């Protein structure tokens, strides 16, 4: 008659809570080991929580739509066929959303404009589920339930995701309801302020609410106010924390990747035919980084007080831009044990599922080193911010044709070569200039000395 607590798992270093989307199992249901009990969502990923044991659901401690902190007990499972408890509480407290870990200082919230809202009902006549985030956006954007019910969703079981809703808002298109009638987003009443736009100004004076309070921080009609979404707030807090924690130093090298570029251009079609995978430059960069970390393991560490924790696993995170403009860092585990094909499959799979918001929680955890490709945006170089608790991050710039001096047996010549910059930001508490510069140079050496004879 043992009872096992099911807790809300940790789903990433910056994630401190999750929203319960759906209970797949109810009180009294039997479950097997690894069978899904509930579905949860964060601003980064949706995920299924499996049962750690076989047994019977004895208690469910939180309801659908509740926001639960990581580490909280969310259900009780009785093993050995134990039936449900008779002392199930009738009401379960809802965990309020928090934006920062308790140990961090919390700044007072900025004043917000008073905005009239069109309420989205907590329940609806259809069977469609809407997450609290979607409901909040719909409420702010004055989108009725009829409109929500007819927007196609790409989430689990057709669930409407934040991305779906934002795409609909941006498109401004008419849609048809189940009766074939055209529905559009209703115009705002004259006394309602658009939620993401600044208050119009008159004679350079701030507009006021009905109560007479001045609206801030608008100073004229050419300013738009956009509220950060929760993921952007987490990223912002994480970046500020990183700069406050680590004294950043950035080193640069320029390298000649002509042989690497020519090899890829020559073999990418054959690689796709042989393996069904497109090969980009990212796997080639990750392979070189993994080799360099083996040579310089002290960049694959973290700091705990006065202790340096040297990581034996080489888990390389690759920063990926999402359609929303936010960033996520899926992790390639044990990259040094994978060949080029293995790294390519991992990169393509993680990148595709990141864009579709289908990453699993464990796939964004455990990174020991991060790489970001600023060349994707046409940038020559960058000074990236360290992804804590790591101590180094590499940025790869765009590859451009440039004249370069080559040493030959006949003397120096000027030739057109494929050149790029690498930049490494590192934590100067534990990575000094010699280590950081040597590691960066070694990554460049591996890329310049790329084996053009390897099989595809």
HELIX and SHEET records of a PDB file:
HELIX    1   1 UNK A  132  UNK A  140  1                                   9    
HELIX    2   2 UNK A  145  UNK A  149  1                                   5    
HELIX    3   3 UNK A  156  UNK A  158  5                                   3    
HELIX    4   4 UNK A  162  UNK A  171  1                                  10    
HELIX    5   5 UNK A  230  UNK A  245  1                                  16    
HELIX    6   6 UNK A  258  UNK A  275  1                                  18    
HELIX    7   7 UNK A  281  UNK A  295  1                                  15    
HELIX    8   8 UNK A  297  UNK A  299  5                                   3    
HELIX    9   9 UNK A  335  UNK A  337  5                                   3    
HELIX   10  10 UNK A  340  UNK A  355  1                                  16    
HELIX   11  11 UNK A  361  UNK A  364  5                                   4    
HELIX   12  12 UNK A  374  UNK A  377  5                                   4    
HELIX   13  13 UNK A  433  UNK A  448  1                                  16    
SHEET    1   A 4 UNK A   3  UNK A   7  0                                        
SHEET    2   A 4 UNK A  73  UNK A  78 -1                                        
SHEET    3   A 4 UNK A  55  UNK A  60 -1                                        
SHEET    4   A 4 UNK A  30  UNK A  31 -1                                        
SHEET    1   B 4 UNK A  46  UNK A  50  0                                        
SHEET    2   B 4 UNK A  36  UNK A  41 -1                                        
SHEET    3   B 4 UNK A  17  UNK A  23 -1                                        
SHEET    4   B 4 UNK A  67  UNK A  69 -1                                        
SHEET    1   C 2 UNK A 175  UNK A 176  0                                        
SHEET    2   C 2 UNK A 182  UNK A 183 -1                                        
SHEET    1   D 6 UNK A 248  UNK A 256  0                                        
SHEET    2   D 6 UNK A 411  UNK A 427 -1                                        
SHEET    3   D 6 UNK A 392  UNK A 396 -1                                        
SHEET    4   D 6 UNK A 369  UNK A 373  1                                        
SHEET    5   D 6 UNK A 316  UNK A 321  1                                        
SHEET    6   D 6 UNK A 327  UNK A 332 -1                                        
SHEET    1   E 3 UNK A 248  UNK A 256  0                                        
SHEET    2   E 3 UNK A 411  UNK A 427 -1                                        
SHEET    3   E 3 UNK A 400  UNK A 408 -1                                        
SHEET    1   F 2 UNK A 301  UNK A 304  0                                        
SHEET    2   F 2 UNK A 307  UNK A 310 -1                                        
END                                                                             
